[in-house]
Amino acid sequence: MAGNFWQSSHCQQWIVDRQDLIRERQNDLQFMSEEEHQKILIFFCNFMQTLGEQLKLRQQVIATASVYFKRFYARNSLKCIDPLLLAPTSIFLASKVEEFGVISNSRLVTTCHQVVKSKFNYAYAQEFPYRTNHILECEFYLLENMDCCLIVYQPYRPLVHFVQDMGYEEQLLPTAWRMVNDSLRTDVCLLYPPYQIALACLMMACVVMQKDTKSWFADIGVDMEKIQEICRYILSFYDLTKSYDEKKEAQALLGKMPKPKTQPSREENKH
């Protein structure tokens, strides 16, 4: 593991250019608008958050799973692997990498069944269709696609450091932390270093809590243009959620998604 972010595979391989990201998505955008594509990714981030909470995972594990999920679809079409399969696979892999401990395969599949049936039945009429062997096979594809770059630097640690330095920890940290969680539903984790995401969420929290911290931001000497770009991404997500009724729209959105080719497991291929 790299000792710091700047030497890591996260920095050197997984901060992508926005134009490259848009170009990679063109296959999916033949079937839907950019906003619809964004709503689909938001839906699956919500699914992973709910799944992680049901499994009693730390937020760090859920955040890393969300980044893995985003990385895969930054370089692949939605039709490559069903996101409903990739979501629990990302959770499964992240729990190992973040040293939470391996979730048992049967518990993961059982929890997926429960979550789809009880919390996402507005989106899926059928039961969760995948089994343990599908998740294990999907994990292989995910590892291969990420080139085994598994260490993800999250904004949480720098955020705590910045808030402590600023001196408003109790007032600002809960609001800024929630904004970091919300940022996982945008593309910023693919486009910007985590410390910049932390600063953008902190700046927005300062506005919400009416703290005048202009001089603090001026003193730290970061690229404020980049910080403001991140703020715009997160604010546009908030704007979108005002009019996005997931329970009413999800089924139609998922219907527009290009369908994956069926991928029977290797075990099934032997028969």
N, C-alpha and C positions, 0 to 999 in steps of 0.2 A: 504494500500500500504506500502510495506517495505520502511523504511527510506533510506536504502542503498542497493546496488547491492548484497552484500554478504549475506544479510538476506532475499533476495527476492526468489520467486519461480523460476525466471529466472536462478538464480545461482544454487539453490538447486535441481531443477527438469529438467531444460532445457539446461544444458551444457552436451551434450551426448558424449559417447565414440565412437571414429571412428569405432572400430570393430563392435559395436552394430548397427551403421548406415549402414555399409556394409551388415551386416547380414539381416537387415530389408528389404534391397533392392533386395535381391536375387530373390524374386517372379517376380519383374519387369525385372531383368537381364536375365531371361529365354527368353525374347522376344527381347532384344536389348543389345548392348554393354554398358559398363559404360560411354563411351564418348557420345553415343547417348542419354542415360538417362540424362546426364548433359546438353546436348543441349536442351532437352525438358524442363527441369527446367529453363534454361536461357530464352527460348522462352516465358514461362509464366511470368517470372519476367519482361521481356520487355513489355508484354501485360499489367501487372499491373501498370508499370511505365507510359505507354501511357494513360491508363484508368484514373489513378490518376491525370495526367496533364490535361486531358480533363475536369475532374471534378473540376479542380483548387484546388487540395488538397496540403497541405504542404508536403515537402519531408519526414518529420517525420512520417506522416500518411502512406505514401507509403512504407516506410522502415518497419514499424510495420506490415503492411499487408503482406509484403514479408516474414517476419519472421514467421508469423502465417501459411502461405502457406507452408514454409519449415518444420515447426514443424509437420504439419499434415502428410506430405509425408515422414517424418523421421520414422513414426510409422505405415504407411498404404501404400498399393500398389496404383499405379496410377489408377487401375481399381475399387478402392473402391468408389471414387467420381470423376467425370470428372473434370480435372483441369480447364476447361473453365467455370465451374460453381463455383469451389472453389475460383478462382482468384477474381471475383467481390464480393463474400461473404466475403473474407478476407479484402477487401477494405471497405466494408460496416461495418464490426465489428471494424476495426481499427479506422475508423472515429469517432465512438462513444467513444472508449476507450481513444483515444488521444484528446478528447473533442473538436474536430473540429466542431461538430454538426452533427446530423443525416442527411445523404443524403436521400432524398425521394426515395422510392422504384421505382417509375415510372421513375424518372430521371436517376437512376442507370441503369435500364434495357434499357432505350432509348439510353443512352450513350454507353452501351455495343453493341447494334445494330449498332450504328454509327461507333464505333471503328473497329468492325469486318468487316463491309462492306467497310470502306474507307481505313483503315490502315493495316488490316490483311487479306485482300481478297486473298492474295497469299497462305494463309494457309487454309482458309475455303471457300469452294464453296457455302455452304448454309448460311442462316442467323443465328444470335445468337439464339439458340433454347430454352432458358430458360425464365421463367416468375418470377414475384415477389414471388409467393408461393414457387418456387424451392429454391430461395435464402434464404428465411426465414427458410425453413426446413434444408437447408445445414448449416445455421448458428448454428442451434441446434447441429448438428453432430460435427461441428468444436469446439464449446464450450466444448462439452462432451469429445472430443479427447484430448483437451489441459488441461482437468481437471480444466477448468475455470481459468487457469494461464494467465492472460491477460496483465500484466504489463511487457513491454519489455524495457530494458535499451539499448539504442543505443550508438554507438561510437561518435556521433557528439559532445556531451557536453564535454567529456574528451579530444577530439581532440582540441577543441577551447582552453581549459585550457592549454594543453601541448604546443600548438603553441605560446600562449601568454607568457608562462614561458620561451620558447626558444628565443623569441624576434624577430621572423621572420614572424609575422602574415600575413602581406600583401603578401609576396612572396610565402609562403608555403600553407596557408589555402585553397585557391581555388583548387589547385592540389590534396592535401590530401583529401579534401571533396569529390571530384569526385571519388577518389579511394575507399573511404568508400561506396559510392553509388554502385560502381562496385563490391565490396566485397559481396553485397547482392545476386549476381549471382553465388556465390560459397557456400560451406558448412560452412564457418568459423563462421557464426552467430549461428550455432548449436554446435560448437566445442570449442569456446574460449570466454572468458569474453570480453565485449565491450572495456574496456580500452586497452587490448592487441591488438585488431583490430585497434584501433585509433593509437597506437604507430607504428604498422607495416605500416599503410598507411602513417604516418608521415615520417618514415624512408625512404620509397620508394620515397616520394615527395622530401626529402632532396637529394637523389641521382639524381633525374630528374633535380632539380633546382641547382645542384652542390653546396650544402651547406655542409661544414664540421662540423658535429654535433656529432662526435664520443665521445667527452668528455662529452657532455650533456647526451647522452644515457648511458655512463659508470656511471655517477653520480646518475641516477635515480634508479639503482639497480633492474631492472626487469629481468625476465627469458628470456634472448636474444634468447635462442633456440626456445622457443615458438613464439617469434616475427618473427624469420626467417621462421618457419613453415608456419605462416600466409602469409608472403611475397611469399613463394613458391606457395601456393594455388592461390593467386591473379595473380601471374606471369603466372601460367599455364592456368588460365582463359584467360589472354591476348594472350597467344600463340594459344589457341583454337580458339579465335575469328578471328585471322588472316586468318585461312583457312575455317571458318564456314560462309557460305553464307546462312543466314537464309531464304531469299526469295526463294532460289532455293531448299533448303533442308527441310523446315518446313513441307510441306504436306506429304512427304514420312516418316518423323520422326513420325508425329502424327498418320500416318497409322499403324506404328509398335506398338503403345501404346496399352496395353491390355484394352479392352473396359469395361466400368462400366456396371453393371446390371442396367436396367432402374429403377429409384427410383421415382415412382409416389408419389405425395404429399398426405398427409393424407386426404385433402379435396377430392381429386380424388378417394381415396379408399372408400369413403362413398357412392359413386354413384354406 
